[in-house]
């Protein structure tokens, strides 16, 4: 199975991090999960989404969230 990549493209969703080959943003996945959606809910509602894609979003958020918070606090 190919590695899932999170990419940023200014022409897609204003440059928000998205799952490569989709228009699903990391933010969307994290927001749904924060609101109580399970992996199964997401997989059911987004047939092209995979468990690996959800995991990639969670890893991306974990790795980039501290940087985002620090940058926002410095503003």
Secondary structure, DSSP 8 states (H G I E B T S, - for coil): -----EEE-TTSGGG-EEETTSS-BHHHHHHHHHTT--HHHHHHH-TT--HHHHHHHHHHHHHHHHHHHHHHHH-
